[in-house]
Amino acid sequence: MDVVWTGNHGTGTSGYRTYGREHELSTALTPTIPGTADPAFRGDPNHYHPEQLQVAALSQCHML
């Protein structure tokens, strides 16, 4: 799994409000998944955040 941070708005992490939490999750054989932080932590509500992905992973394991 590759994780690439895409939230650098030109100043890196120089200040809490100056960078985005966006990132992309991918592997060589799967589509890219847009990721972010939870909206409570300045994340984009249109992208998946780690808590959602963890619940999805647990749900998949139980389903399978």
mmCIF file of the N, C-alpha and C atoms, coordinates in Angstrom:
data_MODEL
# 
_entry.id   MODEL 
# 
loop_
_atom_site.group_PDB 
_atom_site.id 
_atom_site.type_symbol 
_atom_site.label_atom_id 
_atom_site.label_alt_id 
_atom_site.label_comp_id 
_atom_site.label_asym_id 
_atom_site.label_entity_id 
_atom_site.label_seq_id 
_atom_site.pdbx_PDB_ins_code 
_atom_site.Cartn_x 
_atom_site.Cartn_y 
_atom_site.Cartn_z 
_atom_site.occupancy 
_atom_site.B_iso_or_equiv 
_atom_site.pdbx_formal_charge 
_atom_site.auth_seq_id 
_atom_site.auth_comp_id 
_atom_site.auth_asym_id 
_atom_site.auth_atom_id 
_atom_site.pdbx_PDB_model_num 
ATOM 1   N N  . MET A 1 1  ? 0.855   -1.168  0.000  1.00 0.00 ? 1  MET A N  1 
ATOM 2   C CA . MET A 1 1  ? 0.000   0.000   0.000  1.00 0.00 ? 1  MET A CA 1 
ATOM 3   C C  . MET A 1 1  ? 0.899   1.227   0.000  1.00 0.00 ? 1  MET A C  1 
ATOM 4   N N  . ASP A 1 2  ? 0.624   2.134   -0.893 1.00 0.00 ? 2  ASP A N  1 
ATOM 5   C CA . ASP A 1 2  ? 1.333   3.410   -0.942 1.00 0.00 ? 2  ASP A CA 1 
ATOM 6   C C  . ASP A 1 2  ? 0.421   4.514   -0.426 1.00 0.00 ? 2  ASP A C  1 
ATOM 7   N N  . VAL A 1 3  ? 0.984   5.418   0.356  1.00 0.00 ? 3  VAL A N  1 
ATOM 8   C CA . VAL A 1 3  ? 0.258   6.593   0.834  1.00 0.00 ? 3  VAL A CA 1 
ATOM 9   C C  . VAL A 1 3  ? 1.045   7.813   0.385  1.00 0.00 ? 3  VAL A C  1 
ATOM 10  N N  . VAL A 1 4  ? 0.391   8.690   -0.379 1.00 0.00 ? 4  VAL A N  1 
ATOM 11  C CA . VAL A 1 4  ? 1.045   9.892   -0.895 1.00 0.00 ? 4  VAL A CA 1 
ATOM 12  C C  . VAL A 1 4  ? 0.282   11.113  -0.382 1.00 0.00 ? 4  VAL A C  1 
ATOM 13  N N  . TRP A 1 5  ? 0.992   11.990  0.313  1.00 0.00 ? 5  TRP A N  1 
ATOM 14  C CA . TRP A 1 5  ? 0.382   13.208  0.829  1.00 0.00 ? 5  TRP A CA 1 
ATOM 15  C C  . TRP A 1 5  ? 0.206   14.197  -0.311 1.00 0.00 ? 5  TRP A C  1 
ATOM 16  N N  . THR A 1 6  ? -1.005  14.694  -0.507 1.00 0.00 ? 6  THR A N  1 
ATOM 17  C CA . THR A 1 6  ? -1.296  15.659  -1.570 1.00 0.00 ? 6  THR A CA 1 
ATOM 18  C C  . THR A 1 6  ? -1.754  16.999  -1.005 1.00 0.00 ? 6  THR A C  1 
ATOM 19  N N  . GLY A 1 7  ? -1.641  17.183  0.297  1.00 0.00 ? 7  GLY A N  1 
ATOM 20  C CA . GLY A 1 7  ? -2.150  18.388  0.946  1.00 0.00 ? 7  GLY A CA 1 
ATOM 21  C C  . GLY A 1 7  ? -1.136  19.499  1.137  1.00 0.00 ? 7  GLY A C  1 
ATOM 22  N N  . ASN A 1 8  ? 0.032   19.414  0.514  1.00 0.00 ? 8  ASN A N  1 
ATOM 23  C CA . ASN A 1 8  ? 1.021   20.479  0.640  1.00 0.00 ? 8  ASN A CA 1 
ATOM 24  C C  . ASN A 1 8  ? 0.583   21.647  -0.236 1.00 0.00 ? 8  ASN A C  1 
ATOM 25  N N  . HIS A 1 9  ? 0.252   22.760  0.389  1.00 0.00 ? 9  HIS A N  1 
ATOM 26  C CA . HIS A 1 9  ? -0.196  23.949  -0.336 1.00 0.00 ? 9  HIS A CA 1 
ATOM 27  C C  . HIS A 1 9  ? 0.939   24.933  -0.570 1.00 0.00 ? 9  HIS A C  1 
ATOM 28  N N  . GLY A 1 10 ? 2.170   24.429  -0.503 1.00 0.00 ? 10 GLY A N  1 
ATOM 29  C CA . GLY A 1 10 ? 3.316   25.276  -0.820 1.00 0.00 ? 10 GLY A CA 1 
ATOM 30  C C  . GLY A 1 10 ? 4.210   25.605  0.354  1.00 0.00 ? 10 GLY A C  1 
ATOM 31  N N  . THR A 1 11 ? 3.737   25.384  1.588  1.00 0.00 ? 11 THR A N  1 
ATOM 32  C CA . THR A 1 11 ? 4.551   25.706  2.755  1.00 0.00 ? 11 THR A CA 1 
ATOM 33  C C  . THR A 1 11 ? 4.779   24.505  3.658  1.00 0.00 ? 11 THR A C  1 
ATOM 34  N N  . GLY A 1 12 ? 4.491   23.310  3.156  1.00 0.00 ? 12 GLY A N  1 
ATOM 35  C CA . GLY A 1 12 ? 4.670   22.111  3.972  1.00 0.00 ? 12 GLY A CA 1 
ATOM 36  C C  . GLY A 1 12 ? 3.763   22.145  5.184  1.00 0.00 ? 12 GLY A C  1 
ATOM 37  N N  . THR A 1 13 ? 4.304   21.763  6.322  1.00 0.00 ? 13 THR A N  1 
ATOM 38  C CA . THR A 1 13 ? 3.525   21.747  7.570  1.00 0.00 ? 13 THR A CA 1 
ATOM 39  C C  . THR A 1 13 ? 3.944   22.884  8.492  1.00 0.00 ? 13 THR A C  1 
ATOM 40  N N  . SER A 1 14 ? 4.197   24.049  7.919  1.00 0.00 ? 14 SER A N  1 
ATOM 41  C CA . SER A 1 14 ? 4.700   25.183  8.696  1.00 0.00 ? 14 SER A CA 1 
ATOM 42  C C  . SER A 1 14 ? 3.697   25.721  9.716  1.00 0.00 ? 14 SER A C  1 
ATOM 43  N N  . GLY A 1 15 ? 2.423   25.467  9.534  1.00 0.00 ? 15 GLY A N  1 
ATOM 44  C CA . GLY A 1 15 ? 1.402   25.907  10.484 1.00 0.00 ? 15 GLY A CA 1 
ATOM 45  C C  . GLY A 1 15 ? 0.193   24.985  10.400 1.00 0.00 ? 15 GLY A C  1 
ATOM 46  N N  . TYR A 1 16 ? -0.507  24.815  11.506 1.00 0.00 ? 16 TYR A N  1 
ATOM 47  C CA . TYR A 1 16 ? -1.624  23.866  11.569 1.00 0.00 ? 16 TYR A CA 1 
ATOM 48  C C  . TYR A 1 16 ? -2.705  24.142  10.527 1.00 0.00 ? 16 TYR A C  1 
ATOM 49  N N  . ARG A 1 17 ? -2.942  25.399  10.212 1.00 0.00 ? 17 ARG A N  1 
ATOM 50  C CA . ARG A 1 17 ? -3.994  25.769  9.265  1.00 0.00 ? 17 ARG A CA 1 
ATOM 51  C C  . ARG A 1 17 ? -3.487  25.968  7.831  1.00 0.00 ? 17 ARG A C  1 
ATOM 52  N N  . THR A 1 18 ? -2.195  25.765  7.598  1.00 0.00 ? 18 THR A N  1 
ATOM 53  C CA . THR A 1 18 ? -1.629  26.075  6.282  1.00 0.00 ? 18 THR A CA 1 
ATOM 54  C C  . THR A 1 18 ? -1.510  24.879  5.351  1.00 0.00 ? 18 THR A C  1 
ATOM 55  N N  . TYR A 1 19 ? -1.824  23.691  5.826  1.00 0.00 ? 19 TYR A N  1 
ATOM 56  C CA . TYR A 1 19 ? -1.698  22.518  4.953  1.00 0.00 ? 19 TYR A CA 1 
ATOM 57  C C  . TYR A 1 19 ? -2.979  21.693  4.953  1.00 0.00 ? 19 TYR A C  1 
ATOM 58  N N  . GLY A 1 20 ? -3.174  20.982  3.867  1.00 0.00 ? 20 GLY A N  1 
ATOM 59  C CA . GLY A 1 20 ? -4.319  20.109  3.748  1.00 0.00 ? 20 GLY A CA 1 
ATOM 60  C C  . GLY A 1 20 ? -4.019  18.726  4.284  1.00 0.00 ? 20 GLY A C  1 
ATOM 61  N N  . ARG A 1 21 ? -5.054  18.027  4.640  1.00 0.00 ? 21 ARG A N  1 
ATOM 62  C CA . ARG A 1 21 ? -4.898  16.674  5.168  1.00 0.00 ? 21 ARG A CA 1 
ATOM 63  C C  . ARG A 1 21 ? -5.114  15.617  4.084  1.00 0.00 ? 21 ARG A C  1 
ATOM 64  N N  . GLU A 1 22 ? -5.224  16.064  2.838  1.00 0.00 ? 22 GLU A N  1 
ATOM 65  C CA . GLU A 1 22 ? -5.512  15.147  1.747  1.00 0.00 ? 22 GLU A CA 1 
ATOM 66  C C  . GLU A 1 22 ? -4.326  14.236  1.456  1.00 0.00 ? 22 GLU A C  1 
ATOM 67  N N  . HIS A 1 23 ? -4.648  13.021  1.099  1.00 0.00 ? 23 HIS A N  1 
ATOM 68  C CA . HIS A 1 23 ? -3.640  12.050  0.687  1.00 0.00 ? 23 HIS A CA 1 
ATOM 69  C C  . HIS A 1 23 ? -4.326  11.011  -0.194 1.00 0.00 ? 23 HIS A C  1 
ATOM 70  N N  . GLU A 1 24 ? -3.533  10.169  -0.814 1.00 0.00 ? 24 GLU A N  1 
ATOM 71  C CA . GLU A 1 24 ? -4.058  9.123   -1.684 1.00 0.00 ? 24 GLU A CA 1 
ATOM 72  C C  . GLU A 1 24 ? -3.502  7.779   -1.255 1.00 0.00 ? 24 GLU A C  1 
ATOM 73  N N  . LEU A 1 25 ? -4.374  6.778   -1.230 1.00 0.00 ? 25 LEU A N  1 
ATOM 74  C CA . LEU A 1 25 ? -3.993  5.405   -0.918 1.00 0.00 ? 25 LEU A CA 1 
ATOM 75  C C  . LEU A 1 25 ? -4.071  4.609   -2.205 1.00 0.00 ? 25 LEU A C  1 
ATOM 76  N N  . SER A 1 26 ? -3.053  3.802   -2.488 1.00 0.00 ? 26 SER A N  1 
ATOM 77  C CA . SER A 1 26 ? -3.088  3.035   -3.726 1.00 0.00 ? 26 SER A CA 1 
ATOM 78  C C  . SER A 1 26 ? -2.156  1.838   -3.644 1.00 0.00 ? 26 SER A C  1 
ATOM 79  N N  . THR A 1 27 ? -2.385  0.912   -4.548 1.00 0.00 ? 27 THR A N  1 
ATOM 80  C CA . THR A 1 27 ? -1.460  -0.185  -4.799 1.00 0.00 ? 27 THR A CA 1 
ATOM 81  C C  . THR A 1 27 ? -1.299  -0.251  -6.310 1.00 0.00 ? 27 THR A C  1 
ATOM 82  N N  . ALA A 1 28 ? -0.422  -1.089  -6.768 1.00 0.00 ? 28 ALA A N  1 
ATOM 83  C CA . ALA A 1 28 ? -0.167  -1.177  -8.199 1.00 0.00 ? 28 ALA A CA 1 
ATOM 84  C C  . ALA A 1 28 ? -1.383  -1.682  -8.977 1.00 0.00 ? 28 ALA A C  1 
ATOM 85  N N  . LEU A 1 29 ? -2.251  -2.443  -8.333 1.00 0.00 ? 29 LEU A N  1 
ATOM 86  C CA . LEU A 1 29 ? -3.351  -3.083  -9.050 1.00 0.00 ? 29 LEU A CA 1 
ATOM 87  C C  . LEU A 1 29 ? -4.742  -2.579  -8.686 1.00 0.00 ? 29 LEU A C  1 
ATOM 88  N N  . THR A 1 30 ? -4.837  -1.573  -7.838 1.00 0.00 ? 30 THR A N  1 
ATOM 89  C CA . THR A 1 30 ? -6.151  -1.095  -7.401 1.00 0.00 ? 30 THR A CA 1 
ATOM 90  C C  . THR A 1 30 ? -6.326  0.392   -7.688 1.00 0.00 ? 30 THR A C  1 
ATOM 91  N N  . PRO A 1 31 ? -7.571  0.836   -7.774 1.00 0.00 ? 31 PRO A N  1 
ATOM 92  C CA . PRO A 1 31 ? -7.819  2.273   -7.968 1.00 0.00 ? 31 PRO A CA 1 
ATOM 93  C C  . PRO A 1 31 ? -7.342  3.081   -6.748 1.00 0.00 ? 31 PRO A C  1 
ATOM 94  N N  . THR A 1 32 ? -7.035  4.325   -6.972 1.00 0.00 ? 32 THR A N  1 
ATOM 95  C CA . THR A 1 32 ? -6.624  5.229   -5.896 1.00 0.00 ? 32 THR A CA 1 
ATOM 96  C C  . THR A 1 32 ? -7.826  5.593   -5.039 1.00 0.00 ? 32 THR A C  1 
ATOM 97  N N  . ILE A 1 33 ? -7.614  5.619   -3.722 1.00 0.00 ? 33 ILE A N  1 
ATOM 98  C CA . ILE A 1 33 ? -8.651  6.012   -2.768 1.00 0.00 ? 33 ILE A CA 1 
ATOM 99  C C  . ILE A 1 33 ? -8.252  7.370   -2.203 1.00 0.00 ? 33 ILE A C  1 
ATOM 100 N N  . PRO A 1 34 ? -9.129  8.376   -2.319 1.00 0.00 ? 34 PRO A N  1 
ATOM 101 C CA . PRO A 1 34 ? -8.815  9.676   -1.731 1.00 0.00 ? 34 PRO A CA 1 
ATOM 102 C C  . PRO A 1 34 ? -8.997  9.642   -0.220 1.00 0.00 ? 34 PRO A C  1 
ATOM 103 N N  . GLY A 1 35 ? -7.978  10.068  0.510  1.00 0.00 ? 35 GLY A N  1 
ATOM 104 C CA . GLY A 1 35 ? -8.032  10.070  1.964  1.00 0.00 ? 35 GLY A CA 1 
ATOM 105 C C  . GLY A 1 35 ? -7.846  11.460  2.529  1.00 0.00 ? 35 GLY A C  1 
ATOM 106 N N  . THR A 1 36 ? -8.198  11.599  3.794  1.00 0.00 ? 36 THR A N  1 
ATOM 107 C CA . THR A 1 36 ? -8.079  12.866  4.501  1.00 0.00 ? 36 THR A CA 1 
ATOM 108 C C  . THR A 1 36 ? -8.172  12.605  5.993  1.00 0.00 ? 36 THR A C  1 
ATOM 109 N N  . ALA A 1 37 ? -8.115  13.648  6.791  1.00 0.00 ? 37 ALA A N  1 
ATOM 110 C CA . ALA A 1 37 ? -8.381  13.537  8.225  1.00 0.00 ? 37 ALA A CA 1 
ATOM 111 C C  . ALA A 1 37 ? -9.886  13.645  8.446  1.00 0.00 ? 37 ALA A C  1 
ATOM 112 N N  . ASP A 1 38 ? -10.339 13.281  9.624  1.00 0.00 ? 38 ASP A N  1 
ATOM 113 C CA . ASP A 1 38 ? -11.732 13.488  9.991  1.00 0.00 ? 38 ASP A CA 1 
ATOM 114 C C  . ASP A 1 38 ? -12.052 14.984  9.862  1.00 0.00 ? 38 ASP A C  1 
ATOM 115 N N  . PRO A 1 39 ? -13.259 15.336  9.439  1.00 0.00 ? 39 PRO A N  1 
ATOM 116 C CA . PRO A 1 39 ? -13.605 16.763  9.315  1.00 0.00 ? 39 PRO A CA 1 
ATOM 117 C C  . PRO A 1 39 ? -13.376 17.574  10.602 1.00 0.00 ? 39 PRO A C  1 
ATOM 118 N N  . ALA A 1 40 ? -13.476 16.924  11.752 1.00 0.00 ? 40 ALA A N  1 
ATOM 119 C CA . ALA A 1 40 ? -13.223 17.638  13.018 1.00 0.00 ? 40 ALA A CA 1 
ATOM 120 C C  . ALA A 1 40 ? -11.769 18.098  13.123 1.00 0.00 ? 40 ALA A C  1 
ATOM 121 N N  . PHE A 1 41 ? -10.901 17.492  12.318 1.00 0.00 ? 41 PHE A N  1 
ATOM 122 C CA . PHE A 1 41 ? -9.481  17.840  12.327 1.00 0.00 ? 41 PHE A CA 1 
ATOM 123 C C  . PHE A 1 41 ? -9.063  18.442  10.991 1.00 0.00 ? 41 PHE A C  1 
ATOM 124 N N  . ARG A 1 42 ? -9.948  19.231  10.396 1.00 0.00 ? 42 ARG A N  1 
ATOM 125 C CA . ARG A 1 42 ? -9.708  19.986  9.181  1.00 0.00 ? 42 ARG A CA 1 
ATOM 126 C C  . ARG A 1 42 ? -9.629  19.122  7.925  1.00 0.00 ? 42 ARG A C  1 
ATOM 127 N N  . GLY A 1 43 ? -10.264 17.949  7.970  1.00 0.00 ? 43 GLY A N  1 
ATOM 128 C CA . GLY A 1 43 ? -10.288 17.076  6.807  1.00 0.00 ? 43 GLY A CA 1 
ATOM 129 C C  . GLY A 1 43 ? -11.428 17.404  5.862  1.00 0.00 ? 43 GLY A C  1 
ATOM 130 N N  . ASP A 1 44 ? -11.342 16.885  4.659  1.00 0.00 ? 44 ASP A N  1 
ATOM 131 C CA . ASP A 1 44 ? -12.349 17.083  3.618  1.00 0.00 ? 44 ASP A CA 1 
ATOM 132 C C  . ASP A 1 44 ? -13.456 16.047  3.796  1.00 0.00 ? 44 ASP A C  1 
ATOM 133 N N  . PRO A 1 45 ? -14.691 16.464  4.033  1.00 0.00 ? 45 PRO A N  1 
ATOM 134 C CA . PRO A 1 45 ? -15.773 15.502  4.254  1.00 0.00 ? 45 PRO A CA 1 
ATOM 135 C C  . PRO A 1 45 ? -16.110 14.665  3.020  1.00 0.00 ? 45 PRO A C  1 
ATOM 136 N N  . ASN A 1 46 ? -15.567 15.013  1.863  1.00 0.00 ? 46 ASN A N  1 
ATOM 137 C CA . ASN A 1 46 ? -15.821 14.259  0.637  1.00 0.00 ? 46 ASN A CA 1 
ATOM 138 C C  . ASN A 1 46 ? -14.827 13.129  0.411  1.00 0.00 ? 46 ASN A C  1 
ATOM 139 N N  . HIS A 1 47 ? -13.847 12.988  1.292  1.00 0.00 ? 47 HIS A N  1 
ATOM 140 C CA . HIS A 1 47 ? -12.845 11.922  1.188  1.00 0.00 ? 47 HIS A CA 1 
ATOM 141 C C  . HIS A 1 47 ? -12.960 11.010  2.395  1.00 0.00 ? 47 HIS A C  1 
ATOM 142 N N  . TYR A 1 48 ? -12.457 9.792   2.256  1.00 0.00 ? 48 TYR A N  1 
ATOM 143 C CA . TYR A 1 48 ? -12.459 8.852   3.375  1.00 0.00 ? 48 TYR A CA 1 
ATOM 144 C C  . TYR A 1 48 ? -11.442 9.260   4.423  1.00 0.00 ? 48 TYR A C  1 
ATOM 145 N N  . HIS A 1 49 ? -11.789 9.076   5.711  1.00 0.00 ? 49 HIS A N  1 
ATOM 146 C CA . HIS A 1 49 ? -10.812 9.315   6.766  1.00 0.00 ? 49 HIS A CA 1 
ATOM 147 C C  . HIS A 1 49 ? -10.479 7.994   7.449  1.00 0.00 ? 49 HIS A C  1 
ATOM 148 N N  . PRO A 1 50 ? -9.373  7.920   8.177  1.00 0.00 ? 50 PRO A N  1 
ATOM 149 C CA . PRO A 1 50 ? -8.889  6.651   8.713  1.00 0.00 ? 50 PRO A CA 1 
ATOM 150 C C  . PRO A 1 50 ? -9.916  5.874   9.539  1.00 0.00 ? 50 PRO A C  1 
ATOM 151 N N  . GLU A 1 51 ? -10.725 6.573   10.307 1.00 0.00 ? 51 GLU A N  1 
ATOM 152 C CA . GLU A 1 51 ? -11.713 5.884   11.127 1.00 0.00 ? 51 GLU A CA 1 
ATOM 153 C C  . GLU A 1 51 ? -12.731 5.150   10.254 1.00 0.00 ? 51 GLU A C  1 
ATOM 154 N N  . GLN A 1 52 ? -13.168 5.776   9.165  1.00 0.00 ? 52 GLN A N  1 
ATOM 155 C CA . GLN A 1 52 ? -14.100 5.120   8.247  1.00 0.00 ? 52 GLN A CA 1 
ATOM 156 C C  . GLN A 1 52 ? -13.458 3.896   7.607  1.00 0.00 ? 52 GLN A C  1 
ATOM 157 N N  . LEU A 1 53 ? -12.203 4.024   7.205  1.00 0.00 ? 53 LEU A N  1 
ATOM 158 C CA . LEU A 1 53 ? -11.515 2.913   6.559  1.00 0.00 ? 53 LEU A CA 1 
ATOM 159 C C  . LEU A 1 53 ? -11.286 1.756   7.526  1.00 0.00 ? 53 LEU A C  1 
ATOM 160 N N  . GLN A 1 54 ? -11.048 2.057   8.785  1.00 0.00 ? 54 GLN A N  1 
ATOM 161 C CA . GLN A 1 54 ? -10.867 0.990   9.772  1.00 0.00 ? 54 GLN A CA 1 
ATOM 162 C C  . GLN A 1 54 ? -12.166 0.220   9.968  1.00 0.00 ? 54 GLN A C  1 
ATOM 163 N N  . VAL A 1 55 ? -13.283 0.926   10.091 1.00 0.00 ? 55 VAL A N  1 
ATOM 164 C CA . VAL A 1 55 ? -14.579 0.269   10.238 1.00 0.00 ? 55 VAL A CA 1 
ATOM 165 C C  . VAL A 1 55 ? -14.897 -0.544  8.984  1.00 0.00 ? 55 VAL A C  1 
ATOM 166 N N  . ALA A 1 56 ? -14.574 -0.010  7.808  1.00 0.00 ? 56 ALA A N  1 
ATOM 167 C CA . ALA A 1 56 ? -14.813 -0.739  6.558  1.00 0.00 ? 56 ALA A CA 1 
ATOM 168 C C  . ALA A 1 56 ? -13.981 -2.033  6.525  1.00 0.00 ? 56 ALA A C  1 
ATOM 169 N N  . ALA A 1 57 ? -12.726 -1.955  6.944  1.00 0.00 ? 57 ALA A N  1 
ATOM 170 C CA . ALA A 1 57 ? -11.863 -3.140  6.963  1.00 0.00 ? 57 ALA A CA 1 
ATOM 171 C C  . ALA A 1 57 ? -12.410 -4.199  7.907  1.00 0.00 ? 57 ALA A C  1 
ATOM 172 N N  . LEU A 1 58 ? -12.854 -3.793  9.090  1.00 0.00 ? 58 LEU A N  1 
ATOM 173 C CA . LEU A 1 58 ? -13.442 -4.746  10.032 1.00 0.00 ? 58 LEU A CA 1 
ATOM 174 C C  . LEU A 1 58 ? -14.719 -5.352  9.473  1.00 0.00 ? 58 LEU A C  1 
ATOM 175 N N  . SER A 1 59 ? -15.538 -4.533  8.839  1.00 0.00 ? 59 SER A N  1 
ATOM 176 C CA . SER A 1 59 ? -16.783 -5.031  8.241  1.00 0.00 ? 59 SER A CA 1 
ATOM 177 C C  . SER A 1 59 ? -16.497 -6.039  7.131  1.00 0.00 ? 59 SER A C  1 
ATOM 178 N N  . GLN A 1 60 ? -15.479 -5.757  6.320  1.00 0.00 ? 60 GLN A N  1 
ATOM 179 C CA . GLN A 1 60 ? -15.104 -6.688  5.260  1.00 0.00 ? 60 GLN A CA 1 
ATOM 180 C C  . GLN A 1 60 ? -14.648 -8.022  5.829  1.00 0.00 ? 60 GLN A C  1 
ATOM 181 N N  . CYS A 1 61 ? -13.843 -7.990  6.880  1.00 0.00 ? 61 CYS A N  1 
ATOM 182 C CA . CYS A 1 61 ? -13.359 -9.225  7.491  1.00 0.00 ? 61 CYS A CA 1 
ATOM 183 C C  . CYS A 1 61 ? -14.520 -10.061 8.023  1.00 0.00 ? 61 CYS A C  1 
ATOM 184 N N  . HIS A 1 62 ? -15.466 -9.419  8.690  1.00 0.00 ? 62 HIS A N  1 
ATOM 185 C CA . HIS A 1 62 ? -16.609 -10.143 9.229  1.00 0.00 ? 62 HIS A CA 1 
ATOM 186 C C  . HIS A 1 62 ? -17.500 -10.684 8.119  1.00 0.00 ? 62 HIS A C  1 
ATOM 187 N N  . MET A 1 63 ? -17.657 -9.930  7.056  1.00 0.00 ? 63 MET A N  1 
ATOM 188 C CA . MET A 1 63 ? -18.491 -10.360 5.942  1.00 0.00 ? 63 MET A CA 1 
ATOM 189 C C  . MET A 1 63 ? -17.885 -11.581 5.257  1.00 0.00 ? 63 MET A C  1 
ATOM 190 N N  . LEU A 1 64 ? -16.561 -11.566 5.084  1.00 0.00 ? 64 LEU A N  1 
ATOM 191 C CA . LEU A 1 64 ? -15.897 -12.642 4.355  1.00 0.00 ? 64 LEU A CA 1 
ATOM 192 C C  . LEU A 1 64 ? -15.686 -13.871 5.208  1.00 0.00 ? 64 LEU A C  1 
# 
